[in-house]
């Protein structure tokens, strides 16, 4: 059975960024992409393109290519009422397990992953090994 997985913004930098020093991590991500049904959210697309532009100096055209890559190759989920409400519930329930500065946005990442019925959420920022709502396992793929 193919895992349904959600990949957090921080993981995409290693695959789509311009740094050759991340080659090993890029291979790990490529393997995940080959073996899984991958989902992302508009939040992820936004965070990735924003960081590529302002931190890594991507051109407008390079960012347009990244956007096309996400929408052409993966299912991209926008926020809706159900996701926003779930994110609020998760934020309250798991606030001690999420980074204080990013609790809101982290809860939205988790909410979309749950909404898309993912089995795995790949992230470097969240607690590796944590299981959310008895069905979504958070995994740092580089540990």
N, C-alpha and C positions, 0 to 999 in steps of 0.2 A: 504494500500500500504506500502511495506517495504521501509524504507529509505536506500538510498545508502550513505554510509559514509566512510570517510577516517579518520584514527586515527593516530595522530602525535606521534612521538617517545616518548615524555615526558609522555604520558598517559599509554603506555605499561609498564613502570617501575613499576607502582602500581599493575598491574596484574601479571607480570612475575617475579618481583623482589623477593628477599628473606626476605623482612621486614614484620613482622606480624603487625606492627603499621599502615599499609596501608590497613587493611582488609575492612574497609568501602568503600574506593575508589575502591578497587578490586570488590566489589559487584556491584557498579555503572557500572563499565566497563563490567562485566559479563552480566548485563541486556542489555546493548547496543549490545553486541555480539549476544545475543539471538533474539533481535528484528530488527536487521539491516543486510544488505548485506555490508560486510566490505572489504575495499581495503587498501592496504599499498604499499609503494614503496621500491625499493632496498635501497634508502637513509634511510628509517626508519629501515629496517633490519640492515643495517650497523651501524647506530647510536646506536640502542639498544644493539647489540652484543658488540660494542666497549665499551660502558659504563658499561655493565655487566662485561666485562673482567677486565677493569682497575679501575672502581670505586667500584664494588661490589664483585670482586674476583671470578667471575664465572670461572669454569674450561673449558678447551677446549671442553670436552664432553657436558657440560651444554650449552655452546654456540651453539654447533652443534644441540642440541635438540631444542633450540630456533629457529634456522634457519629452521629446519624441520617443526616446529609448524607453522611458517608463511607460508611456501610454501605449506604445506599440507592442511591448513585450510582456507586460504585467497587467493585472487588474488593479486599477487605481480607484480607491474608495474615497468619496467626498464625505464630509460630515453631514449628518442628518440629526433629527431630533433624538432618535433612539440612541445614537452614538454619544451625543452631547450629554444626555441624561445618564447614560451608563458611565461615562467618564467622570461625572460629578459623584456618583455613588462610589466608584472605585477610588477616587481621590480621598474621600472620607474614610473608606474602609482600610486602605493600604497606605495612608499618608506617612506612617512611620517607616515604610519600606521604600519610599521613593525619595529622590534627591529633593531637598527642601526648596531649592531655587527653581526646579523644573517640575514640581509636582503636577501642576495643571497640564502641561504639555505631555509629560510622561503618562499621565492617566488617559489622555486622549489616544496616545499610541496603543496602549493596552486595550482600550475600548474598541478601537477599530479592529485590532487583531481578534478579539473575542467576537465581535459582530460578524467578521468574515469567517468565523468558525475555524480559526487557525489552531494547530496543535503546538506550534513553536513560535516564539518571538525571539529573534536574534538581535541582541543588543549588547553593547559594551557598557552602557550607562545604568542598566537596571541590575537587580540582584541575580547573579548567575545561580541557576538551580531552583529559583522560586517558582512555585506553581500558583497561578491565579485562578480563582473560582473552580478549583479542582479539574481544570481542563487545559490551561495554557501554560506551557513551561517556558520560562525565560532562560535562554542559553547565550553565553558569550562564546562565540565560535572559535575564539583564539586562545581559550584557556585549556 
